[in-house]
Amino acid sequence: MGDDNQSVAALAQLYLGNILYALELAALGLDEHNKPADAAFYRGIARKLAEARGRAAKGET
């Protein structure tokens, strides 16, 4: 990563797969600790990110 001036959006797009994976790992850990509402919260974040990426790929806003 040579450009130190990358925006948060650009970095999030670049590492979206890793972010989604980490969110799911967090949700799985919360499931194991019997915290389904917290797990659902993190899965909801992942869903919103994935949906936004899908819209961007289709050229929608």
CHARMM-style PDB file with segment names, atoms N, HN, CA, C and O in Angstrom:
ATOM      1  N   MET     1       0.853  -1.158   0.000  1.00  0.00      PROA
ATOM      2  CA  MET     1       0.000   0.000   0.000  1.00  0.00      PROA
ATOM      3  C   MET     1       0.905   1.228   0.000  1.00  0.00      PROA
ATOM      4  O   MET     1       1.360   1.661   1.059  1.00  0.00      PROA
ATOM      5  N   GLY     2       1.165   1.784  -1.160  1.00  0.00      PROA
ATOM      6  HN  GLY     2       0.795   1.432  -2.020  1.00  0.00      PROA
ATOM      7  CA  GLY     2       2.091   2.876  -1.276  1.00  0.00      PROA
ATOM      8  C   GLY     2       1.509   4.246  -1.015  1.00  0.00      PROA
ATOM      9  O   GLY     2       2.245   5.163  -0.651  1.00  0.00      PROA
ATOM     10  N   ASP     3       0.211   4.413  -1.188  1.00  0.00      PROA
ATOM     11  HN  ASP     3      -0.387   3.668  -1.483  1.00  0.00      PROA
ATOM     12  CA  ASP     3      -0.412   5.728  -1.039  1.00  0.00      PROA
ATOM     13  C   ASP     3      -0.988   5.880   0.355  1.00  0.00      PROA
ATOM     14  O   ASP     3      -1.974   5.231   0.704  1.00  0.00      PROA
ATOM     15  N   ASP     4      -0.358   6.755   1.165  1.00  0.00      PROA
ATOM     16  HN  ASP     4       0.443   7.282   0.882  1.00  0.00      PROA
ATOM     17  CA  ASP     4      -0.821   6.977   2.533  1.00  0.00      PROA
ATOM     18  C   ASP     4      -2.059   7.850   2.588  1.00  0.00      PROA
ATOM     19  O   ASP     4      -2.626   8.028   3.666  1.00  0.00      PROA
ATOM     20  N   ASN     5      -2.496   8.395   1.477  1.00  0.00      PROA
ATOM     21  HN  ASN     5      -2.036   8.250   0.601  1.00  0.00      PROA
ATOM     22  CA  ASN     5      -3.630   9.310   1.452  1.00  0.00      PROA
ATOM     23  C   ASN     5      -4.918   8.644   0.963  1.00  0.00      PROA
ATOM     24  O   ASN     5      -5.844   9.341   0.549  1.00  0.00      PROA
ATOM     25  N   GLN     6      -4.995   7.331   0.999  1.00  0.00      PROA
ATOM     26  HN  GLN     6      -4.242   6.764   1.335  1.00  0.00      PROA
ATOM     27  CA  GLN     6      -6.195   6.639   0.555  1.00  0.00      PROA
ATOM     28  C   GLN     6      -7.346   6.946   1.506  1.00  0.00      PROA
ATOM     29  O   GLN     6      -7.158   7.053   2.718  1.00  0.00      PROA
ATOM     30  N   SER     7      -8.519   7.083   0.946  1.00  0.00      PROA
ATOM     31  HN  SER     7      -8.672   6.996  -0.039  1.00  0.00      PROA
ATOM     32  CA  SER     7      -9.693   7.372   1.761  1.00  0.00      PROA
ATOM     33  C   SER     7     -10.169   6.109   2.470  1.00  0.00      PROA
ATOM     34  O   SER     7      -9.812   4.994   2.090  1.00  0.00      PROA
ATOM     35  N   VAL     8     -10.971   6.302   3.492  1.00  0.00      PROA
ATOM     36  HN  VAL     8     -11.262   7.208   3.800  1.00  0.00      PROA
ATOM     37  CA  VAL     8     -11.565   5.175   4.204  1.00  0.00      PROA
ATOM     38  C   VAL     8     -12.388   4.337   3.237  1.00  0.00      PROA
ATOM     39  O   VAL     8     -12.329   3.108   3.275  1.00  0.00      PROA
ATOM     40  N   ALA     9     -13.150   4.989   2.373  1.00  0.00      PROA
ATOM     41  HN  ALA     9     -13.197   5.988   2.341  1.00  0.00      PROA
ATOM     42  CA  ALA     9     -13.987   4.265   1.415  1.00  0.00      PROA
ATOM     43  C   ALA     9     -13.136   3.407   0.481  1.00  0.00      PROA
ATOM     44  O   ALA     9     -13.489   2.263   0.197  1.00  0.00      PROA
ATOM     45  N   ALA    10     -12.030   3.949   0.010  1.00  0.00      PROA
ATOM     46  HN  ALA    10     -11.743   4.878   0.241  1.00  0.00      PROA
ATOM     47  CA  ALA    10     -11.169   3.191  -0.898  1.00  0.00      PROA
ATOM     48  C   ALA    10     -10.561   1.988  -0.187  1.00  0.00      PROA
ATOM     49  O   ALA    10     -10.481   0.902  -0.760  1.00  0.00      PROA
ATOM     50  N   LEU    11     -10.135   2.177   1.054  1.00  0.00      PROA
ATOM     51  HN  LEU    11     -10.200   3.060   1.520  1.00  0.00      PROA
ATOM     52  CA  LEU    11      -9.561   1.066   1.805  1.00  0.00      PROA
ATOM     53  C   LEU    11     -10.619   0.008   2.118  1.00  0.00      PROA
ATOM     54  O   LEU    11     -10.353  -1.190   2.022  1.00  0.00      PROA
ATOM     55  N   ALA    12     -11.815   0.453   2.491  1.00  0.00      PROA
ATOM     56  HN  ALA    12     -12.031   1.426   2.570  1.00  0.00      PROA
ATOM     57  CA  ALA    12     -12.896  -0.491   2.779  1.00  0.00      PROA
ATOM     58  C   ALA    12     -13.245  -1.302   1.545  1.00  0.00      PROA
ATOM     59  O   ALA    12     -13.488  -2.505   1.638  1.00  0.00      PROA
ATOM     60  N   GLN    13     -13.271  -0.654   0.395  1.00  0.00      PROA
ATOM     61  HN  GLN    13     -13.073   0.324   0.319  1.00  0.00      PROA
ATOM     62  CA  GLN    13     -13.562  -1.372  -0.849  1.00  0.00      PROA
ATOM     63  C   GLN    13     -12.466  -2.381  -1.154  1.00  0.00      PROA
ATOM     64  O   GLN    13     -12.745  -3.510  -1.560  1.00  0.00      PROA
ATOM     65  N   LEU    14     -11.225  -1.971  -0.959  1.00  0.00      PROA
ATOM     66  HN  LEU    14     -10.999  -1.054  -0.629  1.00  0.00      PROA
ATOM     67  CA  LEU    14     -10.094  -2.844  -1.243  1.00  0.00      PROA
ATOM     68  C   LEU    14     -10.108  -4.097  -0.359  1.00  0.00      PROA
ATOM     69  O   LEU    14      -9.814  -5.199  -0.820  1.00  0.00      PROA
ATOM     70  N   TYR    15     -10.454  -3.905   0.917  1.00  0.00      PROA
ATOM     71  HN  TYR    15     -10.693  -3.009   1.291  1.00  0.00      PROA
ATOM     72  CA  TYR    15     -10.400  -5.001   1.880  1.00  0.00      PROA
ATOM     73  C   TYR    15     -11.779  -5.509   2.294  1.00  0.00      PROA
ATOM     74  O   TYR    15     -11.917  -6.095   3.368  1.00  0.00      PROA
ATOM     75  N   LEU    16     -12.792  -5.297   1.473  1.00  0.00      PROA
ATOM     76  HN  LEU    16     -12.680  -4.821   0.601  1.00  0.00      PROA
ATOM     77  CA  LEU    16     -14.151  -5.658   1.849  1.00  0.00      PROA
ATOM     78  C   LEU    16     -14.290  -7.141   2.188  1.00  0.00      PROA
ATOM     79  O   LEU    16     -14.955  -7.489   3.164  1.00  0.00      PROA
ATOM     80  N   GLY    17     -13.690  -7.995   1.417  1.00  0.00      PROA
ATOM     81  HN  GLY    17     -13.150  -7.713   0.624  1.00  0.00      PROA
ATOM     82  CA  GLY    17     -13.771  -9.427   1.705  1.00  0.00      PROA
ATOM     83  C   GLY    17     -13.212  -9.761   3.070  1.00  0.00      PROA
ATOM     84  O   GLY    17     -13.800 -10.550   3.810  1.00  0.00      PROA
ATOM     85  N   ASN    18     -12.079  -9.166   3.411  1.00  0.00      PROA
ATOM     86  HN  ASN    18     -11.601  -8.525   2.811  1.00  0.00      PROA
ATOM     87  CA  ASN    18     -11.478  -9.390   4.724  1.00  0.00      PROA
ATOM     88  C   ASN    18     -12.358  -8.835   5.842  1.00  0.00      PROA
ATOM     89  O   ASN    18     -12.481  -9.448   6.903  1.00  0.00      PROA
ATOM     90  N   ILE    19     -12.962  -7.687   5.605  1.00  0.00      PROA
ATOM     91  HN  ILE    19     -12.862  -7.189   4.744  1.00  0.00      PROA
ATOM     92  CA  ILE    19     -13.846  -7.072   6.597  1.00  0.00      PROA
ATOM     93  C   ILE    19     -15.067  -7.955   6.826  1.00  0.00      PROA
ATOM     94  O   ILE    19     -15.464  -8.183   7.969  1.00  0.00      PROA
ATOM     95  N   LEU    20     -15.665  -8.453   5.745  1.00  0.00      PROA
ATOM     96  HN  LEU    20     -15.343  -8.268   4.817  1.00  0.00      PROA
ATOM     97  CA  LEU    20     -16.834  -9.318   5.873  1.00  0.00      PROA
ATOM     98  C   LEU    20     -16.475 -10.601   6.620  1.00  0.00      PROA
ATOM     99  O   LEU    20     -17.247 -11.075   7.453  1.00  0.00      PROA
ATOM    100  N   TYR    21     -15.330 -11.147   6.326  1.00  0.00      PROA
ATOM    101  HN  TYR    21     -14.703 -10.761   5.649  1.00  0.00      PROA
ATOM    102  CA  TYR    21     -14.865 -12.360   7.014  1.00  0.00      PROA
ATOM    103  C   TYR    21     -14.699 -12.094   8.508  1.00  0.00      PROA
ATOM    104  O   TYR    21     -15.140 -12.890   9.336  1.00  0.00      PROA
ATOM    105  N   ALA    22     -14.069 -10.985   8.848  1.00  0.00      PROA
ATOM    106  HN  ALA    22     -13.710 -10.338   8.175  1.00  0.00      PROA
ATOM    107  CA  ALA    22     -13.859 -10.639  10.258  1.00  0.00      PROA
ATOM    108  C   ALA    22     -15.180 -10.409  10.976  1.00  0.00      PROA
ATOM    109  O   ALA    22     -15.332 -10.804  12.132  1.00  0.00      PROA
ATOM    110  N   LEU    23     -16.127  -9.781  10.312  1.00  0.00      PROA
ATOM    111  HN  LEU    23     -16.004  -9.461   9.373  1.00  0.00      PROA
ATOM    112  CA  LEU    23     -17.439  -9.572  10.925  1.00  0.00      PROA
ATOM    113  C   LEU    23     -18.128 -10.903  11.187  1.00  0.00      PROA
ATOM    114  O   LEU    23     -18.764 -11.072  12.228  1.00  0.00      PROA
ATOM    115  N   GLU    24     -18.015 -11.848  10.264  1.00  0.00      PROA
ATOM    116  HN  GLU    24     -17.499 -11.710   9.419  1.00  0.00      PROA
ATOM    117  CA  GLU    24     -18.624 -13.155  10.474  1.00  0.00      PROA
ATOM    118  C   GLU    24     -17.927 -13.912  11.598  1.00  0.00      PROA
ATOM    119  O   GLU    24     -18.588 -14.594  12.380  1.00  0.00      PROA
ATOM    120  N   LEU    25     -16.600 -13.802  11.693  1.00  0.00      PROA
ATOM    121  HN  LEU    25     -16.063 -13.247  11.057  1.00  0.00      PROA
ATOM    122  CA  LEU    25     -15.898 -14.439  12.809  1.00  0.00      PROA
ATOM    123  C   LEU    25     -16.358 -13.857  14.144  1.00  0.00      PROA
ATOM    124  O   LEU    25     -16.536 -14.587  15.119  1.00  0.00      PROA
ATOM    125  N   ALA    26     -16.548 -12.548  14.179  1.00  0.00      PROA
ATOM    126  HN  ALA    26     -16.404 -11.954  13.387  1.00  0.00      PROA
ATOM    127  CA  ALA    26     -17.057 -11.910  15.401  1.00  0.00      PROA
ATOM    128  C   ALA    26     -18.445 -12.440  15.729  1.00  0.00      PROA
ATOM    129  O   ALA    26     -18.743 -12.743  16.884  1.00  0.00      PROA
ATOM    130  N   ALA    27     -19.289 -12.549  14.716  1.00  0.00      PROA
ATOM    131  HN  ALA    27     -19.047 -12.302  13.778  1.00  0.00      PROA
ATOM    132  CA  ALA    27     -20.645 -13.048  14.932  1.00  0.00      PROA
ATOM    133  C   ALA    27     -20.625 -14.496  15.417  1.00  0.00      PROA
ATOM    134  O   ALA    27     -21.396 -14.854  16.308  1.00  0.00      PROA
ATOM    135  N   LEU    28     -19.770 -15.322  14.856  1.00  0.00      PROA
ATOM    136  HN  LEU    28     -19.143 -15.031  14.132  1.00  0.00      PROA
ATOM    137  CA  LEU    28     -19.670 -16.708  15.304  1.00  0.00      PROA
ATOM    138  C   LEU    28     -19.236 -16.788  16.761  1.00  0.00      PROA
ATOM    139  O   LEU    28     -19.763 -17.589  17.532  1.00  0.00      PROA
ATOM    140  N   GLY    29     -18.277 -15.956  17.128  1.00  0.00      PROA
ATOM    141  HN  GLY    29     -17.849 -15.305  16.501  1.00  0.00      PROA
ATOM    142  CA  GLY    29     -17.828 -15.919  18.522  1.00  0.00      PROA
ATOM    143  C   GLY    29     -18.944 -15.489  19.460  1.00  0.00      PROA
ATOM    144  O   GLY    29     -19.092 -16.033  20.554  1.00  0.00      PROA
ATOM    145  N   LEU    30     -19.719 -14.521  19.031  1.00  0.00      PROA
ATOM    146  HN  LEU    30     -19.598 -14.078  18.143  1.00  0.00      PROA
ATOM    147  CA  LEU    30     -20.842 -14.069  19.853  1.00  0.00      PROA
ATOM    148  C   LEU    30     -21.909 -15.154  19.955  1.00  0.00      PROA
ATOM    149  O   LEU    30     -22.515 -15.330  21.012  1.00  0.00      PROA
ATOM    150  N   ASP    31     -22.143 -15.879  18.866  1.00  0.00      PROA
ATOM    151  HN  ASP    31     -21.651 -15.736  18.007  1.00  0.00      PROA
ATOM    152  CA  ASP    31     -23.065 -17.019  18.918  1.00  0.00      PROA
ATOM    153  C   ASP    31     -22.601 -18.040  19.954  1.00  0.00      PROA
ATOM    154  O   ASP    31     -23.402 -18.559  20.732  1.00  0.00      PROA
ATOM    155  N   GLU    32     -21.302 -18.319  19.953  1.00  0.00      PROA
ATOM    156  HN  GLU    32     -20.652 -17.898  19.322  1.00  0.00      PROA
ATOM    157  CA  GLU    32     -20.746 -19.287  20.906  1.00  0.00      PROA
ATOM    158  C   GLU    32     -20.916 -18.824  22.349  1.00  0.00      PROA
ATOM    159  O   GLU    32     -20.998 -19.647  23.261  1.00  0.00      PROA
ATOM    160  N   HSD    33     -20.968 -17.515  22.557  1.00  0.00      PROA
ATOM    161  HN  HSD    33     -20.901 -16.847  21.817  1.00  0.00      PROA
ATOM    162  CA  HSD    33     -21.152 -16.948  23.899  1.00  0.00      PROA
ATOM    163  C   HSD    33     -22.629 -16.653  24.188  1.00  0.00      PROA
ATOM    164  O   HSD    33     -22.959 -15.875  25.083  1.00  0.00      PROA
ATOM    165  N   ASN    34     -23.497 -17.288  23.416  1.00  0.00      PROA
ATOM    166  HN  ASN    34     -23.229 -17.920  22.689  1.00  0.00      PROA
ATOM    167  CA  ASN    34     -24.947 -17.151  23.606  1.00  0.00      PROA
ATOM    168  C   ASN    34     -25.404 -15.693  23.588  1.00  0.00      PROA
ATOM    169  O   ASN    34     -26.177 -15.257  24.441  1.00  0.00      PROA
ATOM    170  N   LYS    35     -24.915 -14.965  22.613  1.00  0.00      PROA
ATOM    171  HN  LYS    35     -24.287 -15.320  21.920  1.00  0.00      PROA
ATOM    172  CA  LYS    35     -25.309 -13.574  22.417  1.00  0.00      PROA
ATOM    173  C   LYS    35     -25.845 -13.401  20.995  1.00  0.00      PROA
ATOM    174  O   LYS    35     -25.225 -12.726  20.173  1.00  0.00      PROA
ATOM    175  N   PRO    36     -26.990 -14.008  20.709  1.00  0.00      PROA
ATOM    176  CA  PRO    36     -27.507 -13.978  19.336  1.00  0.00      PROA
ATOM    177  C   PRO    36     -27.867 -12.582  18.844  1.00  0.00      PROA
ATOM    178  O   PRO    36     -27.734 -12.303  17.652  1.00  0.00      PROA
ATOM    179  N   ALA    37     -28.316 -11.704  19.726  1.00  0.00      PROA
ATOM    180  HN  ALA    37     -28.424 -11.931  20.694  1.00  0.00      PROA
ATOM    181  CA  ALA    37     -28.661 -10.344  19.293  1.00  0.00      PROA
ATOM    182  C   ALA    37     -27.412  -9.587  18.853  1.00  0.00      PROA
ATOM    183  O   ALA    37     -27.434  -8.859  17.861  1.00  0.00      PROA
ATOM    184  N   ASP    38     -26.323  -9.766  19.600  1.00  0.00      PROA
ATOM    185  HN  ASP    38     -26.305 -10.357  20.406  1.00  0.00      PROA
ATOM    186  CA  ASP    38     -25.069  -9.116  19.221  1.00  0.00      PROA
ATOM    187  C   ASP    38     -24.532  -9.689  17.914  1.00  0.00      PROA
ATOM    188  O   ASP    38     -24.033  -8.951  17.064  1.00  0.00      PROA
ATOM    189  N   ALA    39     -24.636 -11.010  17.756  1.00  0.00      PROA
ATOM    190  HN  ALA    39     -25.042 -11.609  18.447  1.00  0.00      PROA
ATOM    191  CA  ALA    39     -24.190 -11.651  16.519  1.00  0.00      PROA
ATOM    192  C   ALA    39     -24.997 -11.124  15.338  1.00  0.00      PROA
ATOM    193  O   ALA    39     -24.442 -10.844  14.275  1.00  0.00      PROA
ATOM    194  N   ALA    40     -26.299 -10.991  15.525  1.00  0.00      PROA
ATOM    195  HN  ALA    40     -26.749 -11.219  16.388  1.00  0.00      PROA
ATOM    196  CA  ALA    40     -27.158 -10.478  14.454  1.00  0.00      PROA
ATOM    197  C   ALA    40     -26.773  -9.053  14.085  1.00  0.00      PROA
ATOM    198  O   ALA    40     -26.832  -8.681  12.913  1.00  0.00      PROA
ATOM    199  N   PHE    41     -26.383  -8.257  15.064  1.00  0.00      PROA
ATOM    200  HN  PHE    41     -26.335  -8.559  16.016  1.00  0.00      PROA
ATOM    201  CA  PHE    41     -25.953  -6.879  14.805  1.00  0.00      PROA
ATOM    202  C   PHE    41     -24.761  -6.863  13.842  1.00  0.00      PROA
ATOM    203  O   PHE    41     -24.763  -6.109  12.869  1.00  0.00      PROA
ATOM    204  N   TYR    42     -23.742  -7.692  14.108  1.00  0.00      PROA
ATOM    205  HN  TYR    42     -23.741  -8.305  14.898  1.00  0.00      PROA
ATOM    206  CA  TYR    42     -22.558  -7.717  13.251  1.00  0.00      PROA
ATOM    207  C   TYR    42     -22.870  -8.310  11.879  1.00  0.00      PROA
ATOM    208  O   TYR    42     -22.302  -7.881  10.875  1.00  0.00      PROA
ATOM    209  N   ARG    43     -23.758  -9.283  11.832  1.00  0.00      PROA
ATOM    210  HN  ARG    43     -24.219  -9.632  12.648  1.00  0.00      PROA
ATOM    211  CA  ARG    43     -24.165  -9.821  10.534  1.00  0.00      PROA
ATOM    212  C   ARG    43     -24.958  -8.785   9.744  1.00  0.00      PROA
ATOM    213  O   ARG    43     -24.888  -8.744   8.515  1.00  0.00      PROA
ATOM    214  N   GLY    44     -25.702  -7.959  10.446  1.00  0.00      PROA
ATOM    215  HN  GLY    44     -25.759  -7.992  11.444  1.00  0.00      PROA
ATOM    216  CA  GLY    44     -26.432  -6.874   9.786  1.00  0.00      PROA
ATOM    217  C   GLY    44     -25.490  -5.864   9.159  1.00  0.00      PROA
ATOM    218  O   GLY    44     -25.734  -5.381   8.053  1.00  0.00      PROA
ATOM    219  N   ILE    45     -24.416  -5.545   9.862  1.00  0.00      PROA
ATOM    220  HN  ILE    45     -24.217  -5.937  10.760  1.00  0.00      PROA
ATOM    221  CA  ILE    45     -23.400  -4.644   9.300  1.00  0.00      PROA
ATOM    222  C   ILE    45     -22.810  -5.264   8.033  1.00  0.00      PROA
ATOM    223  O   ILE    45     -22.674  -4.590   7.011  1.00  0.00      PROA
ATOM    224  N   ALA    46     -22.464  -6.537   8.102  1.00  0.00      PROA
ATOM    225  HN  ALA    46     -22.574  -7.084   8.931  1.00  0.00      PROA
ATOM    226  CA  ALA    46     -21.882  -7.223   6.944  1.00  0.00      PROA
ATOM    227  C   ALA    46     -22.862  -7.228   5.784  1.00  0.00      PROA
ATOM    228  O   ALA    46     -22.467  -7.017   4.637  1.00  0.00      PROA
ATOM    229  N   ARG    47     -24.137  -7.467   6.069  1.00  0.00      PROA
ATOM    230  HN  ARG    47     -24.458  -7.639   7.000  1.00  0.00      PROA
ATOM    231  CA  ARG    47     -25.154  -7.493   5.011  1.00  0.00      PROA
ATOM    232  C   ARG    47     -25.247  -6.134   4.335  1.00  0.00      PROA
ATOM    233  O   ARG    47     -25.310  -6.048   3.109  1.00  0.00      PROA
ATOM    234  N   LYS    48     -25.257  -5.067   5.136  1.00  0.00      PROA
ATOM    235  HN  LYS    48     -25.206  -5.136   6.132  1.00  0.00      PROA
ATOM    236  CA  LYS    48     -25.343  -3.709   4.570  1.00  0.00      PROA
ATOM    237  C   LYS    48     -24.128  -3.418   3.686  1.00  0.00      PROA
ATOM    238  O   LYS    48     -24.275  -2.848   2.605  1.00  0.00      PROA
ATOM    239  N   LEU    49     -22.944  -3.800   4.129  1.00  0.00      PROA
ATOM    240  HN  LEU    49     -22.824  -4.263   5.008  1.00  0.00      PROA
ATOM    241  CA  LEU    49     -21.736  -3.583   3.328  1.00  0.00      PROA
ATOM    242  C   LEU    49     -21.793  -4.370   2.025  1.00  0.00      PROA
ATOM    243  O   LEU    49     -21.458  -3.844   0.963  1.00  0.00      PROA
ATOM    244  N   ALA    50     -22.218  -5.635   2.105  1.00  0.00      PROA
ATOM    245  HN  ALA    50     -22.489  -6.062   2.968  1.00  0.00      PROA
ATOM    246  CA  ALA    50     -22.299  -6.469   0.903  1.00  0.00      PROA
ATOM    247  C   ALA    50     -23.339  -5.928  -0.067  1.00  0.00      PROA
ATOM    248  O   ALA    50     -23.114  -5.920  -1.278  1.00  0.00      PROA
ATOM    249  N   GLU    51     -24.473  -5.477   0.453  1.00  0.00      PROA
ATOM    250  HN  GLU    51     -24.655  -5.483   1.436  1.00  0.00      PROA
ATOM    251  CA  GLU    51     -25.508  -4.903  -0.418  1.00  0.00      PROA
ATOM    252  C   GLU    51     -25.008  -3.626  -1.088  1.00  0.00      PROA
ATOM    253  O   GLU    51     -25.253  -3.411  -2.275  1.00  0.00      PROA
ATOM    254  N   ALA    52     -24.315  -2.787  -0.339  1.00  0.00      PROA
ATOM    255  HN  ALA    52     -24.117  -2.961   0.626  1.00  0.00      PROA
ATOM    256  CA  ALA    52     -23.770  -1.550  -0.911  1.00  0.00      PROA
ATOM    257  C   ALA    52     -22.763  -1.865  -2.009  1.00  0.00      PROA
ATOM    258  O   ALA    52     -22.729  -1.187  -3.036  1.00  0.00      PROA
ATOM    259  N   ARG    53     -21.942  -2.893  -1.797  1.00  0.00      PROA
ATOM    260  HN  ARG    53     -21.970  -3.444  -0.963  1.00  0.00      PROA
ATOM    261  CA  ARG    53     -20.962  -3.287  -2.812  1.00  0.00      PROA
ATOM    262  C   ARG    53     -21.674  -3.789  -4.067  1.00  0.00      PROA
ATOM    263  O   ARG    53     -21.249  -3.499  -5.185  1.00  0.00      PROA
ATOM    264  N   GLY    54     -22.751  -4.537  -3.877  1.00  0.00      PROA
ATOM    265  HN  GLY    54     -23.096  -4.772  -2.969  1.00  0.00      PROA
ATOM    266  CA  GLY    54     -23.515  -5.034  -5.011  1.00  0.00      PROA
ATOM    267  C   GLY    54     -24.130  -3.895  -5.815  1.00  0.00      PROA
ATOM    268  O   GLY    54     -24.113  -3.914  -7.045  1.00  0.00      PROA
ATOM    269  N   ARG    55     -24.672  -2.906  -5.114  1.00  0.00      PROA
ATOM    270  HN  ARG    55     -24.686  -2.891  -4.114  1.00  0.00      PROA
ATOM    271  CA  ARG    55     -25.242  -1.752  -5.812  1.00  0.00      PROA
ATOM    272  C   ARG    55     -24.165  -0.984  -6.558  1.00  0.00      PROA
ATOM    273  O   ARG    55     -24.387  -0.537  -7.683  1.00  0.00      PROA
ATOM    274  N   ALA    56     -23.005  -0.828  -5.942  1.00  0.00      PROA
ATOM    275  HN  ALA    56     -22.825  -1.191  -5.028  1.00  0.00      PROA
ATOM    276  CA  ALA    56     -21.908  -0.110  -6.596  1.00  0.00      PROA
ATOM    277  C   ALA    56     -21.444  -0.848  -7.849  1.00  0.00      PROA
ATOM    278  O   ALA    56     -21.124  -0.228  -8.863  1.00  0.00      PROA
ATOM    279  N   ALA    57     -21.409  -2.167  -7.770  1.00  0.00      PROA
ATOM    280  HN  ALA    57     -21.668  -2.671  -6.947  1.00  0.00      PROA
ATOM    281  CA  ALA    57     -20.974  -2.962  -8.915  1.00  0.00      PROA
ATOM    282  C   ALA    57     -21.946  -2.845 -10.082  1.00  0.00      PROA
ATOM    283  O   ALA    57     -21.549  -2.941 -11.243  1.00  0.00      PROA
ATOM    284  N   LYS    58     -23.229  -2.636  -9.762  1.00  0.00      PROA
ATOM    285  HN  LYS    58     -23.551  -2.558  -8.818  1.00  0.00      PROA
ATOM    286  CA  LYS    58     -24.255  -2.482 -10.787  1.00  0.00      PROA
ATOM    287  C   LYS    58     -24.375  -1.037 -11.267  1.00  0.00      PROA
ATOM    288  O   LYS    58     -25.136  -0.751 -12.191  1.00  0.00      PROA
ATOM    289  N   GLY    59     -23.630  -0.128 -10.646  1.00  0.00      PROA
ATOM    290  HN  GLY    59     -23.012  -0.360  -9.895  1.00  0.00      PROA
ATOM    291  CA  GLY    59     -23.681   1.272 -11.026  1.00  0.00      PROA
ATOM    292  C   GLY    59     -24.851   2.021 -10.407  1.00  0.00      PROA
ATOM    293  O   GLY    59     -25.187   3.125 -10.834  1.00  0.00      PROA
ATOM    294  N   GLU    60     -25.465   1.419  -9.404  1.00  0.00      PROA
ATOM    295  HN  GLU    60     -25.192   0.522  -9.056  1.00  0.00      PROA
ATOM    296  CA  GLU    60     -26.575   2.081  -8.704  1.00  0.00      PROA
ATOM    297  C   GLU    60     -26.017   2.919  -7.561  1.00  0.00      PROA
ATOM    298  O   GLU    60     -24.857   2.773  -7.174  1.00  0.00      PROA
ATOM    299  N   THR    61     -26.849   3.785  -7.037  1.00  0.00      PROA
ATOM    300  HN  THR    61     -27.791   3.903  -7.351  1.00  0.00      PROA
ATOM    301  CA  THR    61     -26.424   4.581  -5.885  1.00  0.00      PROA
ATOM    302  C   THR    61     -27.180   4.218  -4.647  1.00  0.00      PROA
ATOM    303  OT1 THR    61     -26.942   4.796  -3.587  1.00  0.00      PROA
TER     304      THR     61
END
